[in-house]
Amino acid sequence: MQQGAPAQWMAESHAIARGLSYGRLPGFACADDGTAAGFAAQRVPLDAAYVSRATAVVPKQLLRAGARIAYLLNRAFAR
């Protein structure tokens, strides 16, 4: 979990969000620059299956974030 650089961690999280969460919203598309494309500012109903899939990744991402923050802090204060 602590391998790589923060930019890689950000890209990893973005890919998860894009594929698992945003990519499953009806009418939503991500442009190559990361902005929303063709998605009107409107409420989109989320069914229970969507919410379950999207929230299942939260504990793993929080674990990664904690480990990575600890890694960066340990490196910063070891100097």
Biopython code that builds the backbone (N, CA, C, O; Angstrom):
import numpy as np
from Bio.PDB.StructureBuilder import StructureBuilder

atoms = [
    (1, "MET", "N", (0.800, -1.199, 0.000)),
    (1, "MET", "CA", (0.000, 0.000, 0.000)),
    (1, "MET", "C", (0.844, 1.264, 0.000)),
    (1, "MET", "O", (0.396, 2.306, -0.479)),
    (2, "GLN", "N", (2.049, 1.188, 0.526)),
    (2, "GLN", "CA", (2.867, 2.386, 0.657)),
    (2, "GLN", "C", (3.867, 2.539, -0.483)),
    (2, "GLN", "O", (4.714, 3.431, -0.447)),
    (3, "GLN", "N", (3.780, 1.692, -1.477)),
    (3, "GLN", "CA", (4.674, 1.795, -2.623)),
    (3, "GLN", "C", (4.153, 2.858, -3.571)),
    (3, "GLN", "O", (2.948, 3.104, -3.640)),
    (4, "GLY", "N", (5.056, 3.482, -4.294)),
    (4, "GLY", "CA", (4.655, 4.494, -5.252)),
    (4, "GLY", "C", (4.703, 5.883, -4.651)),
    (4, "GLY", "O", (5.191, 6.096, -3.541)),
    (5, "ALA", "N", (4.185, 6.811, -5.418)),
    (5, "ALA", "CA", (4.195, 8.222, -5.022)),
    (5, "ALA", "C", (2.757, 8.716, -4.873)),
    (5, "ALA", "O", (1.826, 8.100, -5.391)),
    (6, "PRO", "N", (2.582, 9.828, -4.163)),
    (6, "PRO", "CA", (1.232, 10.361, -3.993)),
    (6, "PRO", "C", (0.477, 10.559, -5.314)),
    (6, "PRO", "O", (-0.735, 10.349, -5.361)),
    (7, "ALA", "N", (1.157, 10.952, -6.364)),
    (7, "ALA", "CA", (0.477, 11.124, -7.657)),
    (7, "ALA", "C", (-0.078, 9.790, -8.154)),
    (7, "ALA", "O", (-1.154, 9.751, -8.750)),
    (8, "GLN", "N", (0.639, 8.714, -7.917)),
    (8, "GLN", "CA", (0.157, 7.380, -8.305)),
    (8, "GLN", "C", (-1.043, 6.978, -7.445)),
    (8, "GLN", "O", (-1.990, 6.369, -7.942)),
    (9, "TRP", "N", (-1.002, 7.314, -6.178)),
    (9, "TRP", "CA", (-2.113, 6.995, -5.282)),
    (9, "TRP", "C", (-3.365, 7.751, -5.707)),
    (9, "TRP", "O", (-4.473, 7.214, -5.675)),
    (10, "MET", "N", (-3.169, 9.010, -6.108)),
    (10, "MET", "CA", (-4.293, 9.814, -6.574)),
    (10, "MET", "C", (-4.893, 9.199, -7.844)),
    (10, "MET", "O", (-6.114, 9.100, -7.972)),
    (11, "ALA", "N", (-4.041, 8.793, -8.768)),
    (11, "ALA", "CA", (-4.520, 8.184, -10.013)),
    (11, "ALA", "C", (-5.267, 6.886, -9.726)),
    (11, "ALA", "O", (-6.274, 6.589, -10.368)),
    (12, "GLU", "N", (-4.776, 6.117, -8.766)),
    (12, "GLU", "CA", (-5.434, 4.870, -8.385)),
    (12, "GLU", "C", (-6.840, 5.147, -7.835)),
    (12, "GLU", "O", (-7.803, 4.483, -8.217)),
    (13, "SER", "N", (-6.947, 6.121, -6.947)),
    (13, "SER", "CA", (-8.248, 6.473, -6.374)),
    (13, "SER", "C", (-9.187, 7.018, -7.442)),
    (13, "SER", "O", (-10.379, 6.709, -7.446)),
    (14, "HIS", "N", (-8.651, 7.825, -8.339)),
    (14, "HIS", "CA", (-9.467, 8.370, -9.428)),
    (14, "HIS", "C", (-10.006, 7.245, -10.301)),
    (14, "HIS", "O", (-11.175, 7.263, -10.685)),
    (15, "ALA", "N", (-9.163, 6.268, -10.617)),
    (15, "ALA", "CA", (-9.602, 5.140, -11.450)),
    (15, "ALA", "C", (-10.707, 4.342, -10.763)),
    (15, "ALA", "O", (-11.658, 3.903, -11.411)),
    (16, "ILE", "N", (-10.579, 4.158, -9.465)),
    (16, "ILE", "CA", (-11.614, 3.437, -8.718)),
    (16, "ILE", "C", (-12.922, 4.222, -8.753)),
    (16, "ILE", "O", (-13.981, 3.661, -9.034)),
    (17, "ALA", "N", (-12.846, 5.508, -8.469)),
    (17, "ALA", "CA", (-14.060, 6.341, -8.471)),
    (17, "ALA", "C", (-14.688, 6.383, -9.856)),
    (17, "ALA", "O", (-15.907, 6.284, -9.995)),
    (18, "ARG", "N", (-13.864, 6.528, -10.867)),
    (18, "ARG", "CA", (-14.364, 6.619, -12.235)),
    (18, "ARG", "C", (-15.023, 5.319, -12.680)),
    (18, "ARG", "O", (-16.082, 5.343, -13.308)),
    (19, "GLY", "N", (-14.412, 4.198, -12.362)),
    (19, "GLY", "CA", (-14.939, 2.917, -12.815)),
    (19, "GLY", "C", (-16.055, 2.363, -11.955)),
    (19, "GLY", "O", (-17.021, 1.799, -12.469)),
    (20, "LEU", "N", (-15.927, 2.520, -10.665)),
    (20, "LEU", "CA", (-16.888, 1.894, -9.763)),
    (20, "LEU", "C", (-18.071, 2.788, -9.442)),
    (20, "LEU", "O", (-19.209, 2.322, -9.386)),
    (21, "SER", "N", (-17.813, 4.036, -9.236)),
    (21, "SER", "CA", (-18.892, 4.940, -8.822)),
    (21, "SER", "C", (-19.438, 5.754, -9.976)),
    (21, "SER", "O", (-20.570, 5.544, -10.412)),
    (22, "TYR", "N", (-18.646, 6.672, -10.467)),
    (22, "TYR", "CA", (-19.141, 7.574, -11.507)),
    (22, "TYR", "C", (-19.517, 6.835, -12.780)),
    (22, "TYR", "O", (-20.500, 7.185, -13.433)),
    (23, "GLY", "N", (-18.758, 5.834, -13.132)),
    (23, "GLY", "CA", (-19.014, 5.104, -14.367)),
    (23, "GLY", "C", (-20.325, 4.353, -14.386)),
    (23, "GLY", "O", (-20.782, 3.930, -15.448)),
    (24, "ARG", "N", (-20.932, 4.183, -13.241)),
    (24, "ARG", "CA", (-22.208, 3.458, -13.161)),
    (24, "ARG", "C", (-23.408, 4.385, -13.014)),
    (24, "ARG", "O", (-24.539, 3.922, -12.871)),
    (25, "LEU", "N", (-23.163, 5.686, -13.047)),
    (25, "LEU", "CA", (-24.274, 6.632, -12.981)),
    (25, "LEU", "C", (-24.883, 6.781, -14.366)),
    (25, "LEU", "O", (-24.156, 6.973, -15.341)),
    (26, "PRO", "N", (-26.187, 6.696, -14.469)),
    (26, "PRO", "CA", (-26.811, 6.842, -15.781)),
    (26, "PRO", "C", (-26.606, 8.255, -16.331)),
    (26, "PRO", "O", (-26.857, 9.241, -15.639)),
    (27, "GLY", "N", (-26.151, 8.342, -17.571)),
    (27, "GLY", "CA", (-25.964, 9.629, -18.214)),
    (27, "GLY", "C", (-24.689, 10.351, -17.852)),
    (27, "GLY", "O", (-24.498, 11.490, -18.277)),
    (28, "PHE", "N", (-23.799, 9.732, -17.078)),
    (28, "PHE", "CA", (-22.561, 10.381, -16.658)),
    (28, "PHE", "C", (-21.402, 9.852, -17.476)),
    (28, "PHE", "O", (-21.322, 8.656, -17.757)),
    (29, "ALA", "N", (-20.516, 10.737, -17.854)),
    (29, "ALA", "CA", (-19.296, 10.330, -18.550)),
    (29, "ALA", "C", (-18.163, 11.223, -18.080)),
    (29, "ALA", "O", (-18.363, 12.416, -17.852)),
    (30, "CYS", "N", (-16.984, 10.657, -17.935)),
    (30, "CYS", "CA", (-15.801, 11.437, -17.586)),
    (30, "CYS", "C", (-15.058, 11.776, -18.870)),
    (30, "CYS", "O", (-14.794, 10.901, -19.695)),
    (31, "ALA", "N", (-14.729, 13.030, -19.029)),
    (31, "ALA", "CA", (-13.892, 13.436, -20.147)),
    (31, "ALA", "C", (-12.450, 13.063, -19.824)),
    (31, "ALA", "O", (-12.134, 12.743, -18.678)),
    (32, "ASP", "N", (-11.588, 13.103, -20.810)),
    (32, "ASP", "CA", (-10.190, 12.752, -20.591)),
    (32, "ASP", "C", (-9.502, 13.677, -19.598)),
    (32, "ASP", "O", (-8.515, 13.293, -18.970)),
    (33, "ASP", "N", (-10.020, 14.896, -19.454)),
    (33, "ASP", "CA", (-9.411, 15.830, -18.515)),
    (33, "ASP", "C", (-9.960, 15.681, -17.096)),
    (33, "ASP", "O", (-9.612, 16.465, -16.213)),
    (34, "GLY", "N", (-10.820, 14.675, -16.871)),
    (34, "GLY", "CA", (-11.345, 14.403, -15.543)),
    (34, "GLY", "C", (-12.605, 15.156, -15.196)),
    (34, "GLY", "O", (-13.155, 14.970, -14.111)),
    (35, "THR", "N", (-13.077, 16.003, -16.090)),
    (35, "THR", "CA", (-14.303, 16.745, -15.807)),
    (35, "THR", "C", (-15.513, 15.926, -16.225)),
    (35, "THR", "O", (-15.398, 14.978, -17.002)),
    (36, "ALA", "N", (-16.652, 16.294, -15.711)),
    (36, "ALA", "CA", (-17.887, 15.626, -16.108)),
    (36, "ALA", "C", (-18.276, 16.100, -17.498)),
    (36, "ALA", "O", (-18.237, 17.296, -17.786)),
    (37, "ALA", "N", (-18.644, 15.183, -18.340)),
    (37, "ALA", "CA", (-19.051, 15.528, -19.702)),
    (37, "ALA", "C", (-20.457, 15.016, -19.937)),
    (37, "ALA", "O", (-20.735, 13.834, -19.737)),
    (38, "GLY", "N", (-21.333, 15.891, -20.358)),
    (38, "GLY", "CA", (-22.691, 15.479, -20.682)),
    (38, "GLY", "C", (-23.533, 15.106, -19.479)),
    (38, "GLY", "O", (-24.470, 14.318, -19.601)),
    (39, "PHE", "N", (-23.217, 15.653, -18.332)),
    (39, "PHE", "CA", (-23.950, 15.315, -17.117)),
    (39, "PHE", "C", (-24.604, 16.577, -16.592)),
    (39, "PHE", "O", (-23.924, 17.469, -16.085)),
    (40, "ALA", "N", (-25.888, 16.654, -16.710)),
    (40, "ALA", "CA", (-26.612, 17.841, -16.259)),
    (40, "ALA", "C", (-26.606, 17.915, -14.739)),
    (40, "ALA", "O", (-26.536, 16.890, -14.060)),
    (41, "ALA", "N", (-26.678, 19.114, -14.216)),
    (41, "ALA", "CA", (-26.733, 19.315, -12.761)),
    (41, "ALA", "C", (-28.136, 18.945, -12.294)),
    (41, "ALA", "O", (-29.013, 19.796, -12.144)),
    (42, "GLN", "N", (-28.314, 17.671, -12.076)),
    (42, "GLN", "CA", (-29.616, 17.178, -11.647)),
    (42, "GLN", "C", (-29.413, 16.039, -10.656)),
    (42, "GLN", "O", (-28.327, 15.467, -10.561)),
    (43, "ARG", "N", (-30.447, 15.730, -9.940)),
    (43, "ARG", "CA", (-30.383, 14.612, -8.999)),
    (43, "ARG", "C", (-30.554, 13.310, -9.766)),
    (43, "ARG", "O", (-31.427, 13.185, -10.625)),
    (44, "VAL", "N", (-29.707, 12.350, -9.441)),
    (44, "VAL", "CA", (-29.777, 11.041, -10.079)),
    (44, "VAL", "C", (-30.144, 10.036, -8.997)),
    (44, "VAL", "O", (-29.405, 9.897, -8.023)),
    (45, "PRO", "N", (-31.251, 9.340, -9.137)),
    (45, "PRO", "CA", (-31.615, 8.352, -8.118)),
    (45, "PRO", "C", (-30.613, 7.195, -8.097)),
    (45, "PRO", "O", (-30.240, 6.666, -9.144)),
    (46, "LEU", "N", (-30.193, 6.819, -6.919)),
    (46, "LEU", "CA", (-29.238, 5.720, -6.752)),
    (46, "LEU", "C", (-29.956, 4.549, -6.099)),
    (46, "LEU", "O", (-30.520, 4.677, -5.013)),
    (47, "ASP", "N", (-29.928, 3.418, -6.770)),
    (47, "ASP", "CA", (-30.590, 2.250, -6.187)),
    (47, "ASP", "C", (-29.689, 1.595, -5.142)),
    (47, "ASP", "O", (-28.507, 1.920, -5.034)),
    (48, "ALA", "N", (-30.253, 0.687, -4.391)),
    (48, "ALA", "CA", (-29.527, 0.038, -3.289)),
    (48, "ALA", "C", (-28.311, -0.731, -3.783)),
    (48, "ALA", "O", (-27.289, -0.767, -3.098)),
    (49, "ALA", "N", (-28.399, -1.342, -4.952)),
    (49, "ALA", "CA", (-27.264, -2.099, -5.491)),
    (49, "ALA", "C", (-26.093, -1.163, -5.794)),
    (49, "ALA", "O", (-24.942, -1.487, -5.505)),
    (50, "TYR", "N", (-26.392, -0.012, -6.372)),
    (50, "TYR", "CA", (-25.339, 0.969, -6.665)),
    (50, "TYR", "C", (-24.670, 1.418, -5.374)),
    (50, "TYR", "O", (-23.443, 1.427, -5.277)),
    (51, "VAL", "N", (-25.464, 1.786, -4.396)),
    (51, "VAL", "CA", (-24.931, 2.265, -3.121)),
    (51, "VAL", "C", (-24.080, 1.181, -2.457)),
    (51, "VAL", "O", (-23.018, 1.472, -1.906)),
    (52, "SER", "N", (-24.538, -0.045, -2.510)),
    (52, "SER", "CA", (-23.794, -1.155, -1.914)),
    (52, "SER", "C", (-22.441, -1.349, -2.591)),
    (52, "SER", "O", (-21.425, -1.505, -1.913)),
    (53, "ARG", "N", (-22.421, -1.340, -3.920)),
    (53, "ARG", "CA", (-21.161, -1.503, -4.658)),
    (53, "ARG", "C", (-20.217, -0.341, -4.382)),
    (53, "ARG", "O", (-19.023, -0.535, -4.154)),
    (54, "ALA", "N", (-20.763, 0.860, -4.407)),
    (54, "ALA", "CA", (-19.926, 2.042, -4.246)),
    (54, "ALA", "C", (-19.365, 2.165, -2.828)),
    (54, "ALA", "O", (-18.222, 2.586, -2.652)),
    (55, "THR", "N", (-20.145, 1.807, -1.836)),
    (55, "THR", "CA", (-19.675, 1.945, -0.457)),
    (55, "THR", "C", (-18.804, 0.781, -0.001)),
    (55, "THR", "O", (-18.104, 0.890, 1.006)),
    (56, "ALA", "N", (-18.840, -0.321, -0.725)),
    (56, "ALA", "CA", (-18.019, -1.478, -0.341)),
    (56, "ALA", "C", (-16.532, -1.158, -0.407)),
    (56, "ALA", "O", (-15.743, -1.759, 0.322)),
    (57, "VAL", "N", (-16.141, -0.241, -1.250)),
    (57, "VAL", "CA", (-14.732, 0.092, -1.419)),
    (57, "VAL", "C", (-14.231, 1.069, -0.353)),
    (57, "VAL", "O", (-13.021, 1.228, -0.191)),
    (58, "VAL", "N", (-15.131, 1.717, 0.368)),
    (58, "VAL", "CA", (-14.743, 2.756, 1.328)),
    (58, "VAL", "C", (-13.797, 2.237, 2.411)),
    (58, "VAL", "O", (-12.766, 2.873, 2.634)),
    (59, "PRO", "N", (-14.074, 1.132, 3.098)),
    (59, "PRO", "CA", (-13.139, 0.684, 4.136)),
    (59, "PRO", "C", (-11.729, 0.422, 3.603)),
    (59, "PRO", "O", (-10.746, 0.756, 4.265)),
    (60, "LYS", "N", (-11.625, -0.167, 2.421)),
    (60, "LYS", "CA", (-10.306, -0.446, 1.834)),
    (60, "LYS", "C", (-9.581, 0.853, 1.495)),
    (60, "LYS", "O", (-8.378, 0.969, 1.730)),
    (61, "GLN", "N", (-10.293, 1.819, 0.953)),
    (61, "GLN", "CA", (-9.662, 3.092, 0.609)),
    (61, "GLN", "C", (-9.246, 3.859, 1.859)),
    (61, "GLN", "O", (-8.201, 4.510, 1.864)),
    (62, "LEU", "N", (-10.046, 3.791, 2.911)),
    (62, "LEU", "CA", (-9.661, 4.444, 4.170)),
    (62, "LEU", "C", (-8.425, 3.791, 4.779)),
    (62, "LEU", "O", (-7.559, 4.480, 5.318)),
    (63, "LEU", "N", (-8.343, 2.468, 4.696)),
    (63, "LEU", "CA", (-7.157, 1.756, 5.178)),
    (63, "LEU", "C", (-5.928, 2.192, 4.395)),
    (63, "LEU", "O", (-4.884, 2.483, 4.980)),
    (64, "ARG", "N", (-6.050, 2.236, 3.083)),
    (64, "ARG", "CA", (-4.932, 2.691, 2.245)),
    (64, "ARG", "C", (-4.529, 4.121, 2.612)),
    (64, "ARG", "O", (-3.344, 4.418, 2.760)),
    (65, "ALA", "N", (-5.509, 4.992, 2.754)),
    (65, "ALA", "CA", (-5.211, 6.389, 3.065)),
    (65, "ALA", "C", (-4.471, 6.507, 4.395)),
    (65, "ALA", "O", (-3.490, 7.243, 4.498)),
    (66, "GLY", "N", (-4.937, 5.789, 5.405)),
    (66, "GLY", "CA", (-4.276, 5.829, 6.706)),
    (66, "GLY", "C", (-2.851, 5.333, 6.640)),
    (66, "GLY", "O", (-1.951, 5.948, 7.212)),
    (67, "ALA", "N", (-2.635, 4.223, 5.948)),
    (67, "ALA", "CA", (-1.287, 3.664, 5.823)),
    (67, "ALA", "C", (-0.371, 4.614, 5.057)),
    (67, "ALA", "O", (0.802, 4.771, 5.396)),
    (68, "ARG", "N", (-0.915, 5.236, 4.035)),
    (68, "ARG", "CA", (-0.104, 6.136, 3.216)),
    (68, "ARG", "C", (0.217, 7.436, 3.944)),
    (68, "ARG", "O", (1.328, 7.954, 3.828)),
    (69, "ILE", "N", (-0.731, 7.958, 4.682)),
    (69, "ILE", "CA", (-0.458, 9.161, 5.472)),
    (69, "ILE", "C", (0.584, 8.858, 6.544)),
    (69, "ILE", "O", (1.491, 9.657, 6.776)),
    (70, "ALA", "N", (0.454, 7.705, 7.198)),
    (70, "ALA", "CA", (1.444, 7.308, 8.211)),
    (70, "ALA", "C", (2.825, 7.185, 7.589)),
    (70, "ALA", "O", (3.815, 7.613, 8.180)),
    (71, "TYR", "N", (2.894, 6.610, 6.416)),
    (71, "TYR", "CA", (4.167, 6.456, 5.699)),
    (71, "TYR", "C", (4.790, 7.826, 5.422)),
    (71, "TYR", "O", (5.977, 8.033, 5.673)),
    (72, "LEU", "N", (3.991, 8.755, 4.907)),
    (72, "LEU", "CA", (4.514, 10.088, 4.598)),
    (72, "LEU", "C", (4.935, 10.831, 5.855)),
    (72, "LEU", "O", (5.968, 11.499, 5.857)),
    (73, "LEU", "N", (4.154, 10.727, 6.924)),
    (73, "LEU", "CA", (4.521, 11.388, 8.173)),
    (73, "LEU", "C", (5.789, 10.787, 8.768)),
    (73, "LEU", "O", (6.659, 11.522, 9.234)),
    (74, "ASN", "N", (5.906, 9.473, 8.758)),
    (74, "ASN", "CA", (7.112, 8.818, 9.271)),
    (74, "ASN", "C", (8.337, 9.274, 8.495)),
    (74, "ASN", "O", (9.389, 9.516, 9.086)),
    (75, "ARG", "N", (8.214, 9.393, 7.179)),
    (75, "ARG", "CA", (9.347, 9.854, 6.366)),
    (75, "ARG", "C", (9.670, 11.316, 6.674)),
    (75, "ARG", "O", (10.839, 11.691, 6.761)),
    (76, "ALA", "N", (8.642, 12.131, 6.836)),
    (76, "ALA", "CA", (8.865, 13.553, 7.069)),
    (76, "ALA", "C", (9.543, 13.811, 8.416)),
    (76, "ALA", "O", (10.410, 14.679, 8.516)),
    (77, "PHE", "N", (9.152, 13.060, 9.451)),
    (77, "PHE", "CA", (9.695, 13.297, 10.777)),
    (77, "PHE", "C", (10.954, 12.491, 11.077)),
    (77, "PHE", "O", (11.570, 12.688, 12.124)),
    (78, "ALA", "N", (11.345, 11.596, 10.189)),
    (78, "ALA", "CA", (12.570, 10.820, 10.386)),
    (78, "ALA", "C", (13.799, 11.608, 10.015)),
    (78, "ALA", "O", (14.912, 11.181, 10.321)),
    (79, "ARG", "N", (13.642, 12.722, 9.377)),
    (79, "ARG", "CA", (14.791, 13.508, 8.900)),
    (79, "ARG", "C", (15.366, 14.401, 9.939)),
    (79, "ARG", "O", (16.332, 15.115, 9.673)),
]
sb = StructureBuilder()
sb.init_structure("model")
sb.init_model(0)
sb.init_chain("A")
sb.init_seg("    ")
for serial, (resi, resn, name, xyz) in enumerate(atoms, 1):
    if name == "N":
        sb.init_residue(resn, " ", resi, " ")
    sb.init_atom(name, np.array(xyz, "f"), 0.0, 1.0, " ", f" {name:<3s}", serial, name[0])
structure = sb.get_structure()
